[in-house]
């Protein structure tokens, strides 16, 4: 009888099954969280890239109207290239630098705000939205005419 009790206590049959039942869901949760973090970081990077290229395009424009149009077009193209679908996209261009006289340093700023749904980033069916935001500044050519 004592050997039977000792055998039941020290028997390890089924231990691997219990360990798998505990560790697999935890590992799956960690993998999903890492994937979600990566998707969010990629989307943030796309918006930053759009703002940077839009600011550069705006700084090459000859006047404020072209700066606004060029920045908006470039931002939309970059976000499209990164397959980032914005429910609402706002491209704001600070063209105050165009008023600075030629020969003095000036800059143009671009702010890109993109509202996305989490279902587009992660898994379809996940509710919620996230606003991605980036601001970049680019120098205007000091000795080029501005209007």
Secondary structure, DSSP 8 states (H G I E B T S, - for coil): -HHHHHHHHH--TTHHHHHHHHHHHHHHHHHHHHHHHHHHHHHHHHHHHHHHHHHHHHHH-SSHHHHHHHHHHHHHHHHHHTT---SEEEEEEE-GGGGS-TTS-EEEEEEEEEEEEHHHHS-TT---EEEEEEEEEEEE-TTS---
